[in-house]
Amino acid sequence: MVRFNKKPAKGKFLVSEPFLEDPNFKRSVILLSEHNDEGTVGFILNKPVDAMINDAITDFPPFDSNIYFGGPVQTDTLHYIHVIGEKLPESKKIMNGIYWGGDFDILKLMIEAGQVKPSDIRFYVGYSGWGSAQLAKEIKEQSWILAPGNKQFTFSGNYKSLWRDVLKSMGKEYSILSNFPEDPSLN
């Protein structure tokens, strides 16, 4: 099968192979928010948890936004990806139009002032992380497919079909994978 560029990079998606059984990553799409010689950090885009941001943070302004499971690392931390950009100090650019983090107190003020809509931001508990050579090894073992990242999929409301949608967007060979049943023994 022809693969897209096998080099992980900030702003790319990691799409789990259909056979990846790890419950944390099964049928997941991860946005890589940082990649360097020390390792890789990303957030699972398609695993919402049954909680809203106001359920998790008591002093947060009223805001209609779900929380997502970012990954199994440090699940006691809160992260956010947004389109606010440099208006939010200390944000890190992931790719054109998508940023990670920023000054949390200023974010709360911006939300109170109505300058941020729920569609502008996604909150994550925990993150996905790999050591310096770990992700390259997993890609070589074909646990992951690298795909171009984009804003549309990053903030898609269709989390149930996101894995399939990203694969279909990559062309015919990947579209075939998108139809692979979750449990092949049921065929």
C-alpha positions in Angstrom: 0.0 0.0 0.0 1.3 3.4 -0.9 1.8 5.6 2.3 1.8 9.3 2.7 5.0 10.8 4.1 6.0 8.6 7.0 7.7 11.3 8.9 5.7 12.6 11.9 5.4 16.4 12.2 3.5 19.0 14.1 0.2 19.6 12.4 -0.2 16.0 11.0 -2.8 13.5 11.9 -2.0 10.0 13.2 -4.8 7.6 12.2 -4.8 4.3 13.9 -4.6 1.2 11.7 -7.8 -0.9 11.8 -6.1 -3.7 13.7 -4.8 -1.5 16.5 -6.5 -3.0 19.6 -5.2 -0.7 22.4 -8.5 0.7 23.8 -7.0 4.1 24.3 -6.2 4.4 20.6 -8.6 2.1 18.7 -10.1 3.9 15.7 -8.6 7.2 16.8 -7.4 10.3 15.0 -4.7 12.3 16.8 -3.5 15.8 16.0 0.2 16.1 16.5 0.8 19.3 18.3 4.5 19.0 19.0 7.2 16.8 17.4 11.0 17.1 18.0 14.0 15.1 18.9 12.8 14.6 22.4 9.4 13.2 21.5 5.9 13.8 20.3 2.7 15.1 21.9 -0.8 15.0 20.4 -4.5 14.9 21.2 -7.1 12.3 20.3 -9.8 14.2 18.3 -12.6 11.7 18.4 -13.1 10.5 22.0 -15.4 12.8 23.9 -15.9 12.1 27.6 -19.3 12.5 29.3 -18.5 15.9 30.8 -18.6 19.6 30.0 -15.9 22.1 30.8 -18.0 23.6 33.6 -18.3 20.1 35.2 -14.5 19.9 35.4 -13.6 23.5 36.4 -15.8 25.2 38.9 -14.5 28.8 38.4 -14.9 28.6 34.6 -17.4 31.0 33.0 -20.6 29.3 31.6 -19.5 27.7 28.4 -21.3 25.0 26.3 -18.2 22.9 25.5 -17.6 19.1 25.8 -14.3 17.7 27.1 -12.4 15.1 25.1 -10.0 12.4 26.1 -6.7 13.6 24.7 -4.8 10.5 25.6 -3.6 8.3 28.5 -0.8 10.5 29.6 -1.3 12.8 32.6 -5.1 12.6 32.6 -5.2 15.0 35.5 -4.2 17.9 33.2 -6.4 20.0 30.9 -5.2 21.1 27.4 -7.0 23.0 24.7 -6.7 23.5 20.9 -8.2 26.6 19.4 -8.5 29.0 16.5 -8.1 32.1 18.6 -4.5 32.4 17.6 -2.2 35.1 18.8 -5.1 37.0 20.4 -4.5 34.5 23.3 -1.0 35.1 24.7 1.3 32.2 25.0 -0.5 30.1 22.4 1.7 27.8 20.3 0.9 27.6 16.6 0.4 24.0 15.4 -0.4 24.9 11.8 -2.2 27.7 10.0 -5.3 28.5 12.0 -4.8 26.0 14.8 -3.1 26.7 18.1 -2.4 24.9 21.4 -2.8 26.3 24.9 -2.3 29.9 26.0 -2.9 32.0 29.0 -5.8 30.3 30.8 -6.9 33.4 32.8 -7.1 35.5 29.6 -9.0 32.7 27.9 -11.6 32.8 30.7 -11.9 36.6 30.3 -12.3 36.3 26.5 -15.1 33.7 27.1 -16.8 36.0 29.6 -16.7 38.8 27.0 -18.2 36.6 24.3 -15.0 36.7 22.2 -14.7 32.9 22.1 -17.4 30.5 20.8 -17.6 26.8 21.7 -16.8 26.0 18.0 -13.5 27.9 18.4 -11.9 25.6 21.0 -11.7 22.0 22.2 -10.7 20.9 25.7 -8.8 17.7 26.4 -8.0 15.8 29.6 -4.6 14.2 29.2 -2.6 13.8 26.1 -0.9 11.2 23.9 2.8 11.1 24.1 5.7 9.2 22.6 9.5 9.2 23.5 12.1 10.2 20.9 12.1 7.1 18.8 8.9 5.4 20.0 6.5 6.9 17.4 8.8 6.2 14.5 9.0 2.6 15.6 5.2 2.3 15.9 4.7 3.8 12.4 7.3 1.3 11.0 5.3 -1.5 12.7 2.2 -0.1 10.9 0.2 0.8 14.0 -0.4 4.3 12.6 -1.1 6.0 9.3 0.2 9.6 8.9 -2.2 12.0 7.2 -2.2 15.7 6.5 -3.9 17.6 9.3 -6.6 20.2 8.7 -8.9 22.5 10.5 -12.1 21.0 9.2 -11.4 17.6 10.7 -9.7 19.0 13.9 -12.9 20.7 14.9 -15.4 18.3 13.3 -18.5 17.6 15.2 -18.8 14.2 13.6 -16.5 12.4 16.1 -18.2 9.1 15.5 -17.2 9.0 11.8 -14.0 11.0 12.0 -11.7 8.0 11.7 -13.5 6.8 8.6 -13.8 10.3 7.2 -10.1 11.0 7.4 -9.2 7.7 5.8 -11.7 8.3 3.0 -10.2 11.7 2.3 -6.8 10.1 1.7 -7.9 8.3 -1.5 -9.1 4.9 -2.7 -6.6 2.6 -0.9 -7.3 4.2 2.5 -11.0 4.4 1.7 -11.0 0.6 1.6 -9.4 0.5 5.1 -12.2 2.8 6.4 -14.7 0.1 5.7 -12.9 -2.6 7.6 -15.2 -3.9 10.4 -14.4 -3.2 14.0 -14.8 -6.9 14.8 -13.9 -9.0 11.7 -15.1 -12.1 13.3 -18.7 -10.9 13.0 -18.4 -11.0 9.1 
